[in-house]
Amino acid sequence: MRACLLLRAALLLVLGILALIFNAAAANYPCSGSKGSVSHCSGELFVCNDGSISGSKKVCTGPQGGGGGAVRSTA
């Protein structure tokens, strides 16, 4: 009985840590959430699919025009 409780506690701890890791990874990507991801670059700035400019401090090194292309960023 005690082993079962310890196993459940360990499983909940691991799941909680994984949830925090995935949440942190999503928060560090430009134009995440309601902005709809990155559309394209305007110089070194990220332009989001909703038309706004990302507040990211990363530098956009992807396509300079049009949308839908792959966008890389450097910290």
Phi, psi and omega per residue, in radians:
M1 nan -0.813 -3.140
R2 -1.144 -0.662 3.115
A3 -1.110 -0.651 3.119
C4 -1.125 -0.719 3.114
L5 -1.149 -0.707 3.105
L6 -1.137 -0.689 3.117
L7 -1.111 -0.763 3.108
R8 -1.104 -0.745 3.134
A9 -1.103 -0.733 3.117
A10 -1.124 -0.726 3.129
L11 -1.115 -0.762 3.103
L12 -1.113 -0.660 3.107
L13 -1.121 -0.808 3.130
V14 -1.090 -0.781 3.128
L15 -1.100 -0.681 3.109
G16 -1.123 -0.741 3.111
I17 -1.122 -0.758 3.119
L18 -1.084 -0.699 3.126
A19 -1.092 -0.715 3.113
L20 -1.150 -0.686 3.134
I21 -1.119 -0.826 -3.124
F22 -1.152 -0.635 3.114
N23 -1.144 -0.719 3.128
A24 -1.156 -0.657 3.137
A25 -1.150 -0.695 3.138
A26 -1.191 -0.635 -3.093
A27 -1.246 -0.324 -3.098
N28 -1.649 0.112 -3.139
Y29 -1.770 2.276 -3.136
P30 -1.018 2.511 3.077
C31 1.074 0.532 3.120
S32 -1.382 2.891 3.105
G33 1.369 -2.341 -3.021
S34 -1.259 -0.173 -3.133
K35 -1.315 -0.267 3.008
G36 1.468 0.321 3.128
S37 1.372 -3.131 -3.051
V38 -1.432 2.315 3.066
S39 -1.589 -0.934 -3.120
H40 -2.910 -3.092 3.118
C41 -1.815 2.623 2.946
S42 -2.216 1.610 -2.984
G43 1.213 -2.145 3.120
E44 -1.682 0.060 -3.090
L45 -1.693 2.581 3.065
F46 -1.533 2.260 3.019
V47 -1.784 2.160 -3.100
C48 -1.414 2.829 3.122
N49 -1.084 -0.394 3.105
D50 -1.494 0.045 3.085
G51 1.650 -0.162 -3.122
S52 -1.458 2.849 3.071
I53 -1.658 2.310 -3.133
S54 -1.203 2.569 3.055
G55 -1.507 0.164 -3.089
S56 -1.083 2.533 3.067
K57 -1.560 -0.046 3.097
K58 -1.300 2.811 -3.137
V59 -1.806 2.246 -3.141
C60 -1.436 2.166 -3.117
T61 -2.119 0.296 -3.103
G62 -1.573 -2.743 -3.118
P63 -1.053 2.494 -3.085
Q64 -1.550 -0.249 -3.131
G65 -2.467 2.878 3.107
G66 1.208 3.002 -3.130
G67 -2.073 3.018 3.013
G68 1.484 -0.102 -3.137
G69 -1.416 2.865 3.086
A70 -1.247 2.432 -3.119
V71 -2.160 2.210 3.057
R72 -1.827 2.669 3.071
S73 -2.339 2.634 3.071
T74 -2.115 2.435 -3.087
A75 -1.381 nan nan
